[in-house]
Amino acid sequence: MENPLDQKLDLSALHLGNISLGTLLGALLTLVICLVAVRLLTALLRRVLAQTHMDARVQKYLVRTVQLVLWVVTVLITADQLGIPVTSLVALLSVLSLAVSLAVQNVLANVAGGLVLLVTKPFTVGDYIDTPSGEGTVREMSLTYTFLETMEGQRLAVPNSTLSSGKIINYSTLATRRLQHKITASYDDAVADVRKACLTAVGRTANVLADPAPVVYVSSYGESSIEYIVRCWTRTEDYWPAHYQLLEEIRTAFDEAGVEMCYNHLNVHIIEKKEETE
């Protein structure tokens, strides 16, 4: 009589349902190899991206996207090893991805806009910008929204799709900014006297740069006054203090020089008509 212990165990002959044990072990081995490959490829991608000047957040999102794609490929390969129809699974995944993309198309548009902003870098956190939705200091940037702090102390959330497709004015990129005021003066005051008073006011204003030199031009001739433009330059961080101080200094300098600062007014002349006598 043959001893059962001497019989060789044929693993390929064992079945779990419709899947043999050999197929299951092969699929498990394939899964382990794929997971190891995913980790190696992800680590290699991180090292390659670290050598570039790409934003760290873009690198993180790119690595996660590649990981997701590799995991999907791993699932498909493992399913194929188990004898599951991959074509039907791909079709199902395609339908699900289409339904999800239609449901969150606005979110996807914001995500795409966020990636564009992170790559092109029209502004960074701490910059003061003017956007179609409002202006303020950038406090936080995410993939979907950029958060601004307005001068009124409000928190403004701007969709990234709006920022990536609209006009953005960044007031913090350059080191200096031009400061400009429009001032009116009477026709009775000489242009030289008005210009001297304006330059005196500029000289009293703190944080105004000597180069480029301040200038004063005649801008236009109004109905009751002459309009002047006062231009000077200051460091970007000193712009607003210099802006308001110059306005005060101009008024003081005009008073000291006897220059009349005009405003819109209407003169009414009453003419008395004498009655005709026969």
C-alpha positions in Angstrom: 0.0 0.0 0.0 1.4 3.4 -1.0 2.1 5.8 1.8 0.2 9.1 1.4 3.1 11.1 2.8 5.3 9.9 -0.1 2.9 11.4 -2.7 3.9 14.7 -4.2 1.5 17.5 -3.7 0.5 19.0 -7.1 -0.3 22.7 -6.2 -1.5 23.4 -9.8 -4.2 20.8 -9.4 -5.7 22.5 -6.4 -8.6 25.0 -7.1 -10.2 27.7 -5.1 -13.5 28.1 -6.9 -12.7 28.7 -10.5 -9.1 29.8 -9.7 -6.4 27.3 -9.2 -3.9 27.7 -6.4 -1.0 28.0 -8.9 -2.8 30.9 -10.6 -3.4 32.6 -7.3 0.2 32.3 -6.3 1.3 33.6 -9.7 -1.0 36.6 -9.3 0.3 37.2 -5.8 3.9 37.1 -7.0 3.0 39.5 -9.9 1.3 41.8 -7.4 4.4 41.9 -5.2 6.7 42.6 -8.2 4.4 45.4 -9.4 4.2 47.0 -5.9 8.0 46.9 -5.7 8.3 48.4 -9.2 5.8 51.2 -8.2 8.0 52.1 -5.2 11.2 52.1 -7.2 9.7 54.2 -10.0 8.2 56.6 -7.5 11.5 57.1 -5.7 13.3 57.6 -9.1 10.7 60.2 -10.1 11.2 62.0 -6.8 14.9 62.1 -7.3 14.6 63.4 -10.9 12.1 66.1 -9.9 14.3 67.2 -7.0 17.0 68.2 -9.5 14.6 70.6 -11.3 13.4 74.0 -10.2 9.8 72.9 -10.2 7.6 74.0 -7.3 7.6 71.5 -4.4 3.8 71.3 -4.5 3.8 70.5 -8.2 6.3 67.8 -7.6 4.1 66.3 -4.9 1.0 66.3 -7.0 2.8 64.9 -10.0 4.3 62.0 -8.0 0.8 61.2 -6.6 -0.7 61.2 -10.1 2.0 58.8 -11.4 1.5 56.6 -8.3 -2.3 56.5 -9.0 -1.7 55.5 -12.7 0.8 52.8 -11.7 -1.6 51.4 -9.1 -4.3 51.1 -11.7 -1.9 49.3 -14.1 -1.0 47.0 -11.2 -4.6 46.1 -10.6 -5.2 45.5 -14.3 -2.1 43.2 -14.5 -3.1 41.3 -11.4 -6.6 40.9 -12.6 -5.4 39.6 -16.0 -3.3 37.0 -14.1 -6.4 35.8 -12.2 -8.3 35.4 -15.5 -10.6 38.4 -14.9 -11.6 40.0 -18.3 -9.4 43.2 -18.3 -11.3 44.7 -21.3 -14.6 44.8 -19.3 -12.7 46.2 -16.3 -11.1 49.0 -18.4 -14.5 49.8 -19.9 -16.0 50.1 -16.4 -13.2 52.3 -15.2 -13.6 54.5 -18.3 -17.3 55.0 -17.6 -16.7 55.7 -13.9 -13.9 58.3 -14.7 -16.2 60.0 -17.3 -19.0 60.3 -14.8 -16.7 61.6 -12.1 -15.1 64.2 -14.4 -18.5 65.5 -15.5 -19.6 65.8 -11.9 -16.6 67.7 -10.8 -15.6 69.6 -14.0 -15.5 72.9 -12.2 -13.2 71.4 -9.6 -11.0 69.9 -12.3 -10.8 73.3 -14.0 -9.6 74.9 -10.7 -7.1 72.1 -10.2 -5.8 72.7 -13.8 -5.6 76.4 -13.1 -3.8 75.7 -9.8 -1.1 73.6 -11.6 -0.7 76.4 -14.2 -0.2 79.0 -11.4 2.3 76.8 -9.6 4.3 76.2 -12.7 4.3 79.7 -14.2 4.5 81.5 -10.8 2.9 84.9 -11.6 2.9 85.5 -7.8 3.9 83.8 -4.5 2.7 83.9 -0.9 3.2 87.4 0.5 2.7 89.3 -2.8 0.1 92.0 -3.2 -1.9 91.3 -6.4 -4.9 92.8 -8.2 -7.2 90.2 -9.9 -10.5 90.2 -11.7 -12.1 89.1 -8.4 -10.4 91.7 -6.1 -7.0 92.6 -4.7 -5.1 91.8 -1.6 -2.0 90.0 -0.2 -1.6 86.3 -1.1 -1.8 84.3 2.2 -2.4 80.8 0.9 -2.3 78.8 -2.4 -4.0 75.5 -2.9 -4.9 73.5 -6.0 -8.4 74.9 -6.2 -8.4 78.3 -4.5 -6.0 81.2 -3.8 -6.7 83.0 -0.6 -6.1 86.8 -0.4 -6.2 89.1 2.6 -7.7 92.5 1.6 -6.8 95.9 3.0 -10.2 95.8 4.8 -9.1 92.7 6.7 -11.3 90.3 4.7 -10.3 86.9 3.4 -11.0 86.5 -0.3 -11.0 83.1 -1.9 -10.4 83.3 -5.7 -10.9 80.2 -7.9 -7.6 79.3 -9.6 -9.4 78.9 -13.0 -10.3 82.6 -12.8 -6.7 83.6 -12.0 -5.1 81.4 -14.6 -7.3 82.8 -17.4 -7.5 86.4 -16.2 -5.4 89.5 -15.8 -3.1 89.6 -12.7 -1.2 92.7 -11.6 1.6 91.9 -9.2 2.7 94.9 -7.2 5.4 93.1 -5.2 7.5 91.5 -7.9 9.7 94.5 -8.6 11.8 96.2 -6.0 10.6 99.8 -6.7 7.2 101.4 -7.6 6.3 104.7 -9.2 4.2 107.0 -7.1 2.0 109.4 -9.0 -0.5 112.1 -7.9 -2.7 114.4 -10.0 -2.9 117.9 -8.5 -4.8 121.0 -9.7 -3.7 124.6 -9.3 -5.2 128.0 -10.3 -4.5 129.6 -13.7 -3.3 132.6 -11.7 -0.3 130.6 -10.4 2.8 130.3 -12.5 3.8 126.9 -13.6 7.3 127.3 -12.1 5.9 128.2 -8.7 3.6 125.1 -8.7 6.4 122.8 -9.8 8.7 124.2 -7.1 6.0 123.6 -4.4 5.4 120.1 -5.6 9.1 119.2 -5.6 9.4 120.7 -2.1 6.7 118.4 -1.0 8.4 115.4 -2.6 11.7 116.3 -0.8 9.9 116.3 2.6 8.4 112.9 2.0 10.2 110.0 3.6 11.5 107.0 1.6 11.3 108.7 -1.8 14.2 107.7 -4.1 16.5 110.3 -5.6 17.0 108.1 -8.7 15.0 108.2 -10.8 14.5 111.9 -10.1 11.1 113.2 -9.2 9.3 115.1 -12.0 6.3 117.4 -12.2 4.5 117.9 -15.5 1.5 119.9 -16.7 -1.1 117.3 -17.5 -4.1 119.2 -18.9 -6.0 122.5 -18.9 -9.4 122.2 -17.2 -12.3 124.6 -17.2 -11.2 126.3 -13.9 -7.8 124.9 -13.2 -4.5 123.4 -14.5 -3.8 119.8 -13.8 -0.3 118.7 -12.8 1.2 115.2 -12.5 3.7 114.6 -9.7 5.8 111.5 -10.2 8.5 109.9 -8.0 9.8 106.5 -7.1 9.9 104.5 -3.8 10.7 101.0 -2.6 7.8 98.7 -3.0 7.4 98.1 0.8 7.4 101.9 1.4 4.8 102.7 -1.3 1.7 103.3 0.8 3.3 105.4 3.6 5.0 107.6 1.0 1.7 107.8 -1.0 -0.3 109.3 1.8 2.5 111.4 3.3 3.1 113.1 -0.1 -0.5 114.1 -0.3 -0.2 115.9 3.0 3.1 117.5 2.1 1.7 118.9 -1.2 -1.1 120.7 0.7 1.3 122.1 3.2 3.8 123.2 0.5 1.0 124.9 -1.5 -0.1 126.8 1.5 3.4 128.0 2.2 4.0 129.0 -1.4 0.6 130.7 -1.7 -0.4 128.4 -4.5 -4.2 127.9 -4.8 -5.4 124.3 -5.0 -8.5 124.4 -7.1 -11.6 122.3 -7.2 -14.6 122.2 -9.5 -16.8 125.2 -9.0 -19.4 127.2 -10.9 -19.5 131.1 -11.0 -23.0 132.6 -11.4 -23.2 136.2 -12.6 -26.5 138.0 -12.1 -27.1 140.8 -14.6 -29.8 143.3 -13.7 -31.9 144.4 -16.7 -33.0 148.1 -16.6 -36.6 148.8 -17.5 -37.1 150.9 -20.6 -38.9 154.2 -20.0 -40.9 156.0 -22.6 
